[in-house]
Amino acid sequence: MLLFAPVQRNGVQAGNEPILTVDTGGHRGRIQDLVVSSDNRYLISASDDKTTRVWDLKTRREVGKILGQIGPGSEGKIFAVALSPDDRWLAVGGFFSPDKGIRIYDFSSGKLHHLLKSHENPVNDLAFSPDGRVLASGSADKTVKLWAVEDDFRLVRTLEGHKNSVYGVAFLPDNRPLSVGFDKQLILWKDGRVEKSYDHSHNLKSIAVSKEWIAVSGYQEDQQILILDHDLRLHKTISSPTRPTGLSFSRDGSLLLAGTCTTPRVAIIYEVGDDFREQSRFSKHDNTVMATAFLADKTAVTGGGDNKDIYFWKNGKALAHLVGSGRAVWGVGLDRGGLHWGTTWKGDIKKHINPLEHRFDLSSFALGDSDTSVRRIETRYQDWSLSHRKKEGGGYSDVVLVIRNHEQEKATVTRSSADGVYHRVYGFTADGKILSGGAHGALTAYNREGKELARFIGHTDDVWSLAVEGDRLLSGSDDQTLKLWDLGELRLGKKKIYPLLNFFAGSDGEWVAWSRSGYYAASAQGDKYVGFHVNGGPEKEAQFYPASRFQASLYRPDIIQALIRSGSEEEAIRIAGRSRRT
């Protein structure tokens, strides 16, 4: 029996404040990795929502979560998981601060066994050797590290040779490690040194290995899969209609599965024995699919899309579907009395053509239909305007935010992978400051000279929509939440701004709204979607408690209403306290 994240009956440990988190029954962030246990009983999924979930493959139900230390913003996102060949150890890597460690869990109990410290940047990929004796980790610090499993995961080698971030690691059947990175290199290692390398025309991100072949794929505009033999000789280049990623071979090596990062959104299976002829396509996902795997019977498993869902499929036909009740927020609007949002994708975010469908009344706590005339964020302020363009040399179309006055360019803001990648949505505040939402939860304020003023900390996935009304800002994200912010904090010069109010609505009409400290209000069944994540420290597994455990002290609609009126949680607590005493 699995005992993931056991509930402590005697309460939480002192000093570990509970963090209210949404649990929709599925992932809320990009699914980064999928692993199937060797006994074909469990599927493990890892996500930007900071959870590792375990699913029973017979019942297709979640049987547990393996949790670790999390923090605000991106802290705690999981980028990679690997399961040892004997299903004993689960290795987990990601954006873990401040130690950049690799978490080693006992898979059967969910207990954190070891925290491996050595990398200086986030861990992007993990792999166990076929004999189970070595764990390889690839990091943004440009290194691959090898850890001796039987010696309690002692670090035995640091492999240096990549000139940029390492994004993929794997092993050949003879246990020699391989790696790919953003220096366009595929490297085969032996005895701690580069044995052979293959240079590609684009950065490399994904790698998969079978008994006979190596498959690698690139990044951004590269729509190819390279097939090489184990001596790194190029055998075939597969041209793909989409940008392939998340490569996986079936256990017997007869099939190769590739995910998708661009339109058309199709995952594709190739028949290896027929010289990698395309066998079938799967088009149920509506956005990026970075996580792929095969079950023992060659059923394909893919995770991704706008709804962060997992599909099981064969021959292009869906066999089963795992999805939570949340939806990405594509549009928001704001008035003094309520929050407006929409979860239907119609087209260009920057043109605000995605409809507003729902409204939450901040006074009555009632859900209703949106008034479609509600204004969104504006890209013009007096004689100033905002637009976007590509970075010189290519790449995404909205990496550069252009600030103009009287149509003359005055400043630009160029984003990188470290601060949001692109400008998804942008506009002005009521007093002419600039707001921009980007990838990985980035939401930033700038002045009209392009200087950063503050960062808004709270979202964990792409920010797609913004609305401003007076001193209030509303944001909607791929993480399926709305967040209401007090722009008065921006005028006070604060560099980090946290949400005044967080809001989630399920597809069943149930909702929950909560403050930074975890006070919440909810519909009749809304608190089934929330619970409290309690950190145990970097070197211990975290715990998860359903909201009902804290209902007596933290279910406080009076504080939430006072918070909305006052704009301060401290003041709201005082107001609610006075009301209770009178």
MARGUPA-378669 format. One record per residue (C-alpha): residue number from 1; residue in one letter; z, x, y. Coordinates in Angstrom, 3 decimals. Each point is the difference from the previous one (the first is absolute). Layout:
N
PT   seq   type          z          x          y
PT   NUM      A          Z          X          Y
...
This chain:
582
PT   seq   type          z          x          y
PT     1      M      0.000      0.000      0.000
PT     2      L     -0.858      1.277      3.476
PT     3      L      2.845      0.187      2.484
PT     4      F     -1.816      0.805      3.241
PT     5      A      1.974     -0.215      3.266
PT     6      P      3.157     -1.537     -1.547
PT     7      V      2.114     -2.166      2.285
PT     8      Q      3.516      1.309      0.608
PT     9      R      2.436     -2.860     -0.405
PT    10      N      2.687      1.588      2.153
PT    11      G     -2.103      0.320      3.128
PT    12      V     -1.782      2.833      1.752
PT    13      Q      1.351      3.457      0.648
PT    14      A      1.598      0.588      3.370
PT    15      G     -2.269      1.640      2.560
PT    16      N     -3.252     -1.249     -1.550
PT    17      E     -1.064     -2.783      2.304
PT    18      P     -2.252     -2.584     -1.650
PT    19      I     -3.620     -0.097      1.229
PT    20      L     -1.521     -3.460     -0.170
PT    21      T     -3.358      0.193     -1.761
PT    22      V     -2.588     -2.564     -1.026
PT    23      D     -0.736     -0.462     -3.697
PT    24      T     -2.888     -2.409     -0.518
PT    25      G     -0.273      0.456     -3.756
PT    26      G     -2.781      2.545      0.516
PT    27      H     -0.873      2.987      2.144
PT    28      R     -0.195     -0.277      3.795
PT    29      G     -1.573      3.393      0.674
PT    30      R     -3.015      1.868     -1.269
PT    31      I      0.260      0.620     -3.733
PT    32      Q     -0.365      3.763     -0.267
PT    33      D      0.267      0.620     -3.735
PT    34      L      0.054     -1.691     -3.410
PT    35      V      1.266      1.458     -3.293
PT    36      V      0.097     -1.538     -3.486
PT    37      S      2.725      1.101     -2.396
PT    38      S     -1.201      1.789     -3.129
PT    39      D      1.314     -2.832     -2.198
PT    40      N     -2.106     -2.458      2.050
PT    41      R      3.067     -2.155      0.759
PT    42      Y      0.361      0.551      3.728
PT    43      L     -2.095      0.371      3.135
PT    44      I      1.588      1.969      2.855
PT    45      S     -1.300     -0.580      3.535
PT    46      A      0.884      2.009      3.119
PT    47      S     -0.516     -1.145      3.560
PT    48      D      0.283      0.659      3.703
PT    49      D      2.607     -2.779     -0.008
PT    50      K      2.427      2.663     -1.335
PT    51      T      0.426     -1.566     -3.433
PT    52      T     -0.966      1.027     -3.505
PT    53      R     -0.376     -3.145     -2.100
PT    54      V     -0.028     -0.279     -3.772
PT    55      W     -1.980     -2.785     -1.676
PT    56      D      0.163     -1.181     -3.608
PT    57      L     -3.580      0.112     -1.298
PT    58      K      0.585     -2.758     -2.536
PT    59      T      1.483     -2.577      2.380
PT    60      R     -1.691      1.376      3.181
PT    61      R      3.362     -0.323      1.783
PT    62      E      2.012      2.434      2.031
PT    63      V      2.962      1.331     -1.970
PT    64      G      1.457      2.315      2.600
PT    65      K     -0.219      2.199      3.047
PT    66      I      0.764      3.699      0.178
PT    67      L      1.324      0.706      3.482
PT    68      G      0.917      2.998      2.103
PT    69      Q      1.060      0.983      3.496
PT    70      I     -1.948     -1.740      2.789
PT    71      G      0.112      0.030      3.783
PT    72      P     -1.844     -1.396      3.033
PT    73      G     -3.756      0.110      0.375
PT    74      S     -1.758      1.985     -2.727
PT    75      E      3.125      1.622     -1.433
PT    76      G      0.103     -0.848     -3.687
PT    77      K     -3.660     -0.852     -0.602
PT    78      I     -1.107      0.836     -3.529
PT    79      F     -3.341      1.734     -0.487
PT    80      A      0.055      1.013     -3.663
PT    81      V      1.703     -0.583     -3.340
PT    82      A     -0.350      1.737     -3.360
PT    83      L      1.555     -0.851     -3.352
PT    84      S      0.676      2.705     -2.567
PT    85      P     -1.943     -0.316     -3.284
PT    86      D      3.173     -1.043     -1.851
PT    87      D      0.757     -2.674      2.650
PT    88      R      3.348      1.627      0.727
PT    89      W     -0.447      1.240      3.577
PT    90      L     -1.536     -1.732      3.004
PT    91      A     -0.932      2.316      2.876
PT    92      V     -0.372     -1.564      3.448
PT    93      G     -1.382      1.654      3.138
PT    94      G     -0.780     -1.097      3.519
PT    95      F      1.171      0.086      3.594
PT    96      F      3.624      0.906     -0.618
PT    97      S      1.987      1.423      2.917
PT    98      P      1.544      2.388      0.648
PT    99      D     -0.179      1.765     -3.380
PT   100      K     -3.658     -0.712     -0.986
PT   101      G      1.339     -0.183     -3.534
PT   102      I     -1.377     -1.320     -3.266
PT   103      R      2.224     -2.596     -1.647
PT   104      I      0.413      0.257     -3.762
PT   105      Y      1.286     -3.232     -1.543
PT   106      D      1.086     -0.807     -3.509
PT   107      F     -2.626     -2.652     -0.654
PT   108      S      2.040     -2.103     -2.416
PT   109      S      2.970     -0.386      2.367
PT   110      G     -1.465      0.520      3.463
PT   111      K      2.680      2.606      0.749
PT   112      L     -0.960      2.868      2.285
PT   113      H      0.374      3.132     -2.120
PT   114      H     -1.166      2.731      2.353
PT   115      L     -1.412      0.576      3.485
PT   116      L     -2.481      2.880     -0.010
PT   117      K     -0.037      1.843      3.326
PT   118      S     -2.596      2.552      1.018
PT   119      H     -2.963     -1.684      1.677
PT   120      E     -0.090      0.073      3.790
PT   121      N     -2.139     -3.114      0.456
PT   122      P     -0.514     -3.345     -1.794
PT   123      V     -1.016      0.050     -3.668
PT   124      N     -3.382     -1.650     -0.500
PT   125      D     -0.476      0.192     -3.772
PT   126      L      1.863      0.737     -3.241
PT   127      A     -1.047      0.656     -3.587
PT   128      F      1.671      0.996     -3.272
PT   129      S     -1.778      2.436     -2.288
PT   130      P     -1.279     -1.422     -3.312
PT   131      D      2.736      1.821     -1.928
PT   132      G      2.630     -1.428      2.376
PT   133      R      1.442      3.427      0.827
PT   134      V     -1.180      0.282      3.635
PT   135      L     -0.038     -2.288      3.023
PT   136      A     -2.542      0.822      2.726
PT   137      S      0.391     -1.163      3.590
PT   138      G     -2.568      0.149      2.797
PT   139      S      1.044     -0.167      3.632
PT   140      A     -1.156     -0.123      3.582
PT   141      D      1.576      3.469      0.308
PT   142      K     -3.194      1.329     -1.701
PT   143      T      1.768      1.024     -3.203
PT   144      V      0.194     -1.047     -3.629
PT   145      K      3.375      0.517     -1.668
PT   146      L      0.722      0.185     -3.723
PT   147      W      3.360     -1.127     -1.375
PT   148      A      1.356      0.772     -3.501
PT   149      V      1.023     -3.346     -1.489
PT   150      E      2.066      1.403     -2.877
PT   151      D      1.934      2.254      2.398
PT   152      D      1.209     -3.003      2.012
PT   153      F     -3.107      0.122      2.195
PT   154      R      0.526      3.537      1.244
PT   155      L     -2.707      1.173      2.424
PT   156      V     -2.021      2.642     -1.844
PT   157      R     -3.036      0.528      2.247
PT   158      T     -1.406     -0.800      3.418
PT   159      L     -3.799      0.054     -0.050
PT   160      E     -1.543      1.062      3.304
PT   161      G     -3.732     -0.125      0.570
PT   162      H     -0.801     -3.238      1.757
PT   163      K     -0.604      0.199      3.742
PT   164      N      0.930     -3.610      0.708
PT   165      S      2.021     -2.873     -1.469
PT   166      V     -0.053     -0.397     -3.783
PT   167      Y     -0.696     -3.618     -0.964
PT   168      G     -0.595      0.089     -3.745
PT   169      V      1.463      1.858     -2.985
PT   170      A     -0.811     -0.221     -3.724
PT   171      F     -0.011      2.037     -3.212
PT   172      L     -2.708      0.950     -2.463
PT   173      P      0.741     -0.745     -3.676
PT   174      D      1.040      3.660     -0.419
PT   175      N      2.668     -0.505      2.724
PT   176      R     -1.727      2.015      2.752
PT   177      P      0.595     -1.694      3.389
PT   178      L     -2.703     -1.253      2.354
PT   179      S      0.214     -1.077      3.637
PT   180      V     -2.169     -1.416      2.773
PT   181      G      0.589     -0.101      3.740
PT   182      F     -1.239     -0.508      3.496
PT   183      D     -1.452      3.519      0.028
PT   184      K     -2.893     -1.372     -2.130
PT   185      Q      1.141      2.029     -3.020
PT   186      L      0.586     -0.779     -3.659
PT   187      I      2.116      2.831     -1.409
PT   188      L      0.756      0.889     -3.622
PT   189      W      3.175      2.082     -0.323
PT   190      K      1.147      2.439     -2.673
PT   191      D      3.173      2.093     -0.051
PT   192      G      0.729     -0.817      3.631
PT   193      R     -3.390      1.075      1.337
PT   194      V     -3.334     -1.630      0.808
PT   195      E     -2.091      0.311     -3.153
PT   196      K     -3.013     -1.922      1.304
PT   197      S     -0.847     -2.250      2.923
PT   198      Y     -2.719     -2.453      0.970
PT   199      D     -0.898     -0.673      3.639
PT   200      H     -1.196     -3.455      1.042
PT   201      S     -1.639     -1.183      3.220
PT   202      H      2.891     -2.388      0.802
PT   203      N      3.767     -0.026     -0.268
PT   204      L      1.197     -0.880     -3.499
PT   205      K      2.699     -2.587     -0.653
PT   206      S     -0.126     -1.344     -3.576
PT   207      I     -0.122      1.688     -3.392
PT   208      A      0.015     -1.174     -3.624
PT   209      V     -0.316      1.969     -3.244
PT   210      S     -1.122     -0.917     -3.521
PT   211      K     -0.334      2.102     -3.157
PT   212      E     -3.503      0.957      1.108
PT   213      W     -0.431     -0.639      3.733
PT   214      I      1.491      0.354      3.466
PT   215      A     -0.772     -2.706      2.571
PT   216      V      0.671      0.498      3.719
PT   217      S     -0.797     -2.033      3.108
PT   218      G      0.162      0.651      3.709
PT   219      Y      1.088     -1.595      3.225
PT   220      Q     -1.338     -1.875      3.025
PT   221      E     -3.793     -0.208     -0.223
PT   222      D     -0.435      1.592     -3.429
PT   223      Q     -1.318     -2.611     -2.473
PT   224      Q     -0.249      2.210     -3.058
PT   225      I      1.879      0.757     -3.184
PT   226      L     -0.466      3.519     -1.304
PT   227      I      0.118      0.516     -3.771
PT   228      L      0.769      3.537     -1.098
PT   229      D      0.731      1.631     -3.329
PT   230      H      3.222      1.904     -0.610
PT   231      D     -1.596      3.230      1.244
PT   232      L     -0.631     -1.711      3.363
PT   233      R     -3.729     -0.177     -0.539
PT   234      L     -1.520     -3.051      1.686
PT   235      H     -1.449     -2.364     -2.607
PT   236      K     -0.886     -3.070      2.050
PT   237      T      0.352     -1.544      3.441
PT   238      I      0.510     -3.758     -0.033
PT   239      S     -1.132     -1.839      3.129
PT   240      S      2.308     -2.923      0.727
PT   241      P     -0.656     -3.080      2.173
PT   242      T      3.554      0.351      1.345
PT   243      R      2.213      2.983      0.720
PT   244      P      1.666      0.574     -3.371
PT   245      T      3.637      0.955     -0.335
PT   246      G      2.892     -0.270     -2.456
PT   247      L     -1.887      1.308     -3.039
PT   248      S      1.241     -0.629     -3.563
PT   249      F     -1.354      0.681     -3.485
PT   250      S      0.850     -2.294     -2.892
PT   251      R      2.263      1.572     -2.609
PT   252      D     -2.864      0.782     -2.348
PT   253      G     -2.132      1.336      2.858
PT   254      S     -2.814     -2.488     -0.553
PT   255      L      0.321     -1.762      3.383
PT   256      L      0.462      1.160      3.590
PT   257      L      1.453     -2.375      2.605
PT   258      A     -0.349      0.431      3.776
PT   259      G      1.648     -1.970      2.795
PT   260      T     -1.464     -0.740      3.416
PT   261      C      0.696      0.917      3.613
PT   262      T     -2.981     -1.551      1.801
PT   263      T     -2.277     -3.013     -0.242
PT   264      P     -1.192     -1.215     -2.375
PT   265      R      3.550     -0.331     -1.376
PT   266      V     -0.824      0.607     -3.650
PT   267      A      1.880      1.874     -2.693
PT   268      I     -2.474      1.444     -2.495
PT   269      I      0.215      1.045     -3.661
PT   270      Y     -2.418      2.634     -1.343
PT   271      E     -0.976      0.488     -3.654
PT   272      V      0.651      3.668     -0.672
PT   273      G     -1.954      0.185     -3.271
PT   274      D     -3.104     -1.336      1.732
PT   275      D      0.048      2.810      2.544
PT   276      F      2.256     -1.953      2.357
PT   277      R     -2.196     -3.050      0.271
PT   278      E      1.626     -2.817      1.978
PT   279      Q      1.517     -2.470     -2.449
PT   280      S      1.608     -2.658      2.218
PT   281      R      1.273     -0.838      3.482
PT   282      F      3.050     -1.902      1.172
PT   283      S     -0.066     -1.653      3.419
PT   284      K      3.190     -2.096      0.216
PT   285      H      1.767      2.468      2.305
PT   286      D     -0.738     -0.547      3.699
PT   287      N      1.013      3.424      1.327
PT   288      T      0.798      3.561     -0.999
PT   289      V      0.866      0.709     -3.655
PT   290      M      1.562      3.444     -0.406
PT   291      A      1.977     -0.569     -3.217
PT   292      T     -1.679     -0.309     -3.396
PT   293      A      0.956      0.295     -3.670
PT   294      F     -1.039     -1.048     -3.514
PT   295      L      2.076     -1.721     -2.640
PT   296      A     -0.253      1.203     -3.593
PT   297      D     -2.624     -2.664     -0.813
PT   298      K     -2.190      1.140      2.940
PT   299      T      1.024     -2.869      2.267
PT   300      A     -0.444      1.247      3.560
PT   301      V      2.890     -0.308      2.470
PT   302      T     -0.607      0.245      3.752
PT   303      G      2.422     -0.391      2.894
PT   304      G     -0.835     -0.597      3.650
PT   305      G     -1.661     -2.491      2.319
PT   306      D      1.381     -1.827      3.008
PT   307      N      2.611     -1.758     -2.137
PT   308      K      1.113      3.169     -1.833
PT   309      D     -0.799     -1.598     -3.330
PT   310      I     -0.491      1.426     -3.482
PT   311      Y     -2.825     -1.196     -2.228
PT   312      F     -0.539      0.499     -3.725
PT   313      W     -3.691     -0.317     -0.914
PT   314      K     -2.775      0.690     -2.468
PT   315      N     -3.762     -0.149      0.405
PT   316      G      0.441     -1.050      3.613
PT   317      K      2.139     -3.059     -0.860
PT   318      A      3.637     -0.426      1.022
PT   319      L      2.476     -0.403     -2.867
PT   320      A      3.267     -0.095      1.979
PT   321      H      1.189      0.247      3.584
PT   322      L      3.285      1.234      1.515
PT   323      V      0.644     -0.802      3.667
PT   324      G      2.936     -0.772      2.286
PT   325      S      0.323     -2.893      2.419
PT   326      G     -0.658      1.997      3.182
PT   327      R     -3.285      0.434      1.831
PT   328      A     -1.296      2.561      2.490
PT   329      V      0.242     -1.155      3.621
PT   330      W     -3.408      0.211      1.694
PT   331      G      0.772     -1.730      3.280
PT   332      V      3.028     -0.736      2.182
PT   333      G      0.682     -1.950      3.186
PT   334      L      3.148     -0.442      2.047
PT   335      D      1.434     -2.582      2.337
PT   336      R      3.520     -0.303      1.392
PT   337      G      0.883     -2.570     -2.618
PT   338      G     -1.541      1.335     -3.169
PT   339      L     -1.797      2.508     -2.184
PT   340      H     -3.597     -0.642     -1.060
PT   341      W     -1.867      1.730     -2.811
PT   342      G     -2.877     -0.214     -2.431
PT   343      T     -0.640      1.435     -3.451
PT   344      T     -3.721     -0.783     -0.279
PT   345      W     -2.519      2.779      0.527
PT   346      K     -3.129     -0.975      1.904
PT   347      G     -1.173      3.244      1.563
PT   348      D      0.501      2.580      2.737
PT   349      I      3.704      0.441      0.803
PT   350      K     -0.691      1.351      3.474
PT   351      K     -1.886     -3.149      0.991
PT   352      H      2.890     -2.251     -1.112
PT   353      I     -2.223     -2.282     -2.073
PT   354      N      2.489     -0.420     -2.843
PT   355      P      1.586     -3.439      0.387
PT   356      L      3.608     -0.776      0.851
PT   357      E      1.130     -2.526     -2.597
PT   358      H      3.801     -0.215      0.139
PT   359      R      2.755     -0.239      2.583
PT   360      F      3.722      0.635     -0.329
PT   361      D      2.108     -1.726      2.647
PT   362      L      2.691      2.389      1.202
PT   363      S      2.331     -2.807      1.093
PT   364      S     -0.188     -2.462     -2.867
PT   365      F     -0.904      2.498     -2.755
PT   366      A     -2.796     -2.331     -1.097
PT   367      L     -3.406      0.957     -1.373
PT   368      G     -3.089     -1.742      1.315
PT   369      D     -3.660      0.460      0.843
PT   370      S     -1.063      2.498      2.625
PT   371      D     -1.460     -0.854      3.374
PT   372      T     -3.272      1.916     -0.159
PT   373      S     -0.057      0.419      3.792
PT   374      V      2.891      2.486     -0.108
PT   375      R     -0.987      3.273      1.627
PT   376      R     -0.061      3.296     -1.820
PT   377      I      0.274      3.524      1.365
PT   378      E     -2.481      0.842      2.771
PT   379      T     -2.115      3.156      0.226
PT   380      R     -0.284     -0.284      3.798
PT   381      Y      2.658      0.450      2.682
PT   382      Q     -1.104     -0.287      3.627
PT   383      D     -2.775      2.620      0.312
PT   384      W      0.945      1.749     -3.253
PT   385      S     -1.589     -0.524     -3.406
PT   386      L      0.269      1.302     -3.552
PT   387      S     -2.618      0.694     -2.652
PT   388      H     -0.421      2.299     -3.000
PT   389      R     -2.458      2.455     -1.498
PT   390      K     -0.413      2.537     -2.782
PT   391      K      1.412      3.459      0.207
PT   392      E     -2.601      2.641      0.712
PT   393      G     -1.447      1.052     -3.331
PT   394      G      0.259     -3.418     -1.665
PT   395      G      2.646     -1.844     -1.946
PT   396      Y      1.500     -3.418      0.706
PT   397      S     -1.401     -2.035      2.883
PT   398      D      3.355     -0.498      1.730
PT   399      V      1.773      3.345     -0.182
PT   400      V     -0.301      0.477      3.774
PT   401      L      1.485     -2.496      2.469
PT   402      V     -1.862      0.167      3.331
PT   403      I      1.848     -0.877      3.234
PT   404      R     -2.188     -0.932      2.969
PT   405      N      0.559     -0.906      3.634
PT   406      H     -2.887     -1.673      1.876
PT   407      E     -2.059      0.788     -3.134
PT   408      Q      0.624      3.730      0.462
PT   409      E      1.618      1.811     -2.925
PT   410      K      3.424      1.278      1.044
PT   411      A      1.698      0.967     -3.264
PT   412      T     -0.238     -0.204     -3.775
PT   413      V      2.460     -0.166     -2.891
PT   414      T     -1.220      1.504     -3.271
PT   415      R      1.920     -0.901     -3.128
PT   416      S      0.388      2.051     -3.162
PT   417      S      1.433     -0.664     -3.451
PT   418      A      3.418      0.962      1.383
PT   419      D      0.159     -2.746      2.638
PT   420      G     -1.944     -3.030     -1.184
PT   421      V     -3.528      1.241     -0.856
PT   422      Y     -1.784     -2.577      2.176
PT   423      H      0.535     -2.602      2.735
PT   424      R     -0.169     -3.260     -1.996
PT   425      V      1.007     -2.260      2.895
PT   426      Y      0.895      0.813      3.589
PT   427      G      0.614     -1.461      3.447
PT   428      F      2.214     -0.074      3.083
PT   429      T      3.520     -1.160      0.694
PT   430      A      0.642     -2.265      2.984
PT   431      D      0.720      3.042      2.185
PT   432      G     -2.979      2.082     -1.121
PT   433      K      1.380      2.192     -2.749
PT   434      I     -2.192      0.463     -3.069
PT   435      L      0.882     -1.051     -3.552
PT   436      S     -1.889      1.024     -3.131
PT   437      G      0.508     -0.842     -3.670
PT   438      G     -1.304      2.211     -2.784
PT   439      A      0.384      1.009     -3.631
PT   440      H      3.268      0.545     -1.897
PT   441      G      1.980     -2.241      2.363
PT   442      A     -0.900      1.948      3.150
PT   443      L      0.651     -1.958      3.204
PT   444      T      0.071      2.100      3.159
PT   445      A      0.282     -0.453      3.763
PT   446      Y     -1.909      2.247      2.440
PT   447      N     -0.342      0.228      3.744
PT   448      R     -3.433     -0.211      1.625
PT   449      E     -0.300      3.791     -0.062
PT   450      G      0.129     -0.147     -3.803
PT   451      K      3.502      1.462     -0.288
PT   452      E      2.179     -1.422     -2.772
PT   453      L      2.956     -1.966      1.321
PT   454      A      1.658     -1.416     -3.130
PT   455      R     -0.398     -0.834     -3.657
PT   456      F      0.879     -3.392     -1.446
PT   457      I      1.728      0.581     -3.349
PT   458      G     -0.067     -2.708     -2.642
PT   459      H     -3.363     -0.748     -1.590
PT   460      T     -0.888      1.840     -3.200
PT   461      D     -3.728     -0.765     -0.214
PT   462      D     -2.990     -0.380      2.325
PT   463      V      0.672     -1.931      3.219
PT   464      W     -2.892     -2.441      0.440
PT   465      S      1.025     -2.341      2.786
PT   466      L      1.948     -0.044      3.278
PT   467      A      0.959     -2.583      2.611
PT   468      V      1.932      0.368      3.259
PT   469      E      1.886     -2.645      1.966
PT   470      G      2.102      1.340      2.854
PT   471      D      2.503      2.484     -1.398
PT   472      R     -0.647     -0.950     -3.613
PT   473      L     -2.456      1.597     -2.411
PT   474      L     -0.959     -1.532     -3.357
PT   475      S     -1.687      2.076     -2.701
PT   476      G     -1.500     -0.909     -3.365
PT   477      S     -0.665      2.395     -2.845
PT   478      D     -1.404      0.646     -3.423
PT   479      D      3.654      0.191     -1.094
PT   480      Q     -0.010     -3.829      0.247
PT   481      T      2.618     -0.218      2.755
PT   482      L      0.123     -0.973      3.659
PT   483      K      2.184      2.000      2.360
PT   484      L      1.185     -1.031      3.458
PT   485      W      0.807      2.835      2.421
PT   486      D      1.750      0.207      3.374
PT   487      L     -2.299      1.836      2.442
PT   488      G      2.925      0.355      2.375
PT   489      E      1.059      2.960     -2.163
PT   490      L     -3.287      1.675      0.891
PT   491      R      0.840     -0.234      3.706
PT   492      L      3.397      1.553     -0.737
PT   493      G     -1.769      3.094     -1.314
PT   494      K      0.970     -0.299     -3.656
PT   495      K     -2.167      2.157     -2.253
PT   496      K      0.669     -1.968     -3.185
PT   497      I      0.058     -3.781      0.128
PT   498      Y      1.129     -2.180     -2.895
PT   499      P     -0.860     -3.682     -0.596
PT   500      L      2.025     -2.649      1.726
PT   501      L     -0.915     -2.423     -2.798
PT   502      N     -1.803      0.278     -3.355
PT   503      F     -1.732     -2.958     -1.625
PT   504      F     -1.596     -0.757     -3.369
PT   505      A     -1.623     -3.216     -1.226
PT   506      G     -1.044     -0.495     -3.620
PT   507      S     -3.137     -1.767     -1.118
PT   508      D      2.254     -2.873     -1.128
PT   509      G      1.218     -0.714      3.552
PT   510      E      3.434      1.554     -0.438
PT   511      W      1.069      2.490      2.701
PT   512      V      2.693      2.445      1.024
PT   513      A      0.784      1.646      3.366
PT   514      W      2.411      2.915      0.361
PT   515      S      1.468      2.438      2.498
PT   516      R      0.259      3.764     -0.192
PT   517      S      3.504     -0.169     -1.464
PT   518      G     -1.016     -2.523     -2.665
PT   519      Y      1.261     -3.272      1.468
PT   520      Y     -2.471     -2.641     -1.048
PT   521      A     -1.120     -3.605      0.146
PT   522      A     -2.203     -1.582     -2.651
PT   523      S     -1.573     -3.191     -1.234
PT   524      A      1.605     -1.833     -2.933
PT   525      Q     -1.490      2.393     -2.559
PT   526      G     -0.987      2.831      2.345
PT   527      D      2.708      2.469     -0.910
PT   528      K     -1.459      0.299     -3.504
PT   529      Y     -2.494      2.386      1.615
PT   530      V      2.558      2.401      1.415
PT   531      G      2.710      2.275     -1.202
PT   532      F      1.869      3.093      1.060
PT   533      H     -1.063      3.497     -0.928
PT   534      V      3.023      2.291     -0.070
PT   535      N     -0.656      3.736      0.070
PT   536      G      2.142      2.184     -2.206
PT   537      G     -1.091      3.229      1.681
PT   538      P     -3.056      2.179     -0.719
PT   539      E      1.317      1.110     -3.395
PT   540      K      0.937     -3.394     -1.393
PT   541      E     -1.958     -3.124     -0.792
PT   542      A      0.228     -2.869      2.480
PT   543      Q      1.214     -3.514     -0.786
PT   544      F     -1.457     -3.409      0.828
PT   545      Y      2.123     -3.110      0.558
PT   546      P     -1.296     -3.539      0.491
PT   547      A      0.735     -1.510      3.413
PT   548      S      2.290     -2.561     -1.611
PT   549      R      2.554      2.791     -0.576
PT   550      F      0.403      0.335      3.784
PT   551      Q     -0.638     -3.568      1.060
PT   552      A      3.550     -0.711      1.154
PT   553      S     -0.047      2.807      2.554
PT   554      L     -3.672      0.551      0.842
PT   555      Y     -1.580     -3.473     -0.088
PT   556      R      0.428     -0.617      3.722
PT   557      P     -2.610     -2.282      1.602
PT   558      D      2.265     -0.136      3.063
PT   559      I     -0.314      3.764      0.527
PT   560      I     -3.789     -0.120     -0.484
PT   561      Q     -0.349     -2.761      2.608
PT   562      A      2.245      1.843      2.441
PT   563      L     -1.961      3.178     -0.660
PT   564      I     -3.270     -1.669      0.951
PT   565      R      1.522     -1.256      3.253
PT   566      S      1.900      3.131      1.001
PT   567      G     -2.255      2.782     -1.302
PT   568      S      3.022      1.971     -1.219
PT   569      E      1.610     -0.092     -3.422
PT   570      E      3.370      1.095      1.380
PT   571      E     -0.092     -2.753      2.616
PT   572      A     -1.155     -2.521     -2.606
PT   573      I      2.993      0.815     -2.204
PT   574      R      2.344     -0.514      2.973
PT   575      I     -1.669     -3.292      0.936
PT   576      A      0.147     -1.299     -3.571
PT   577      G      3.617      1.124     -0.313
PT   578      R      1.026     -1.893      3.127
PT   579      S     -1.785     -3.123     -1.252
PT   580      R      1.859      0.143     -3.317
PT   581      R      3.360      0.314      1.721
PT   582      T     -0.545     -3.010      2.295
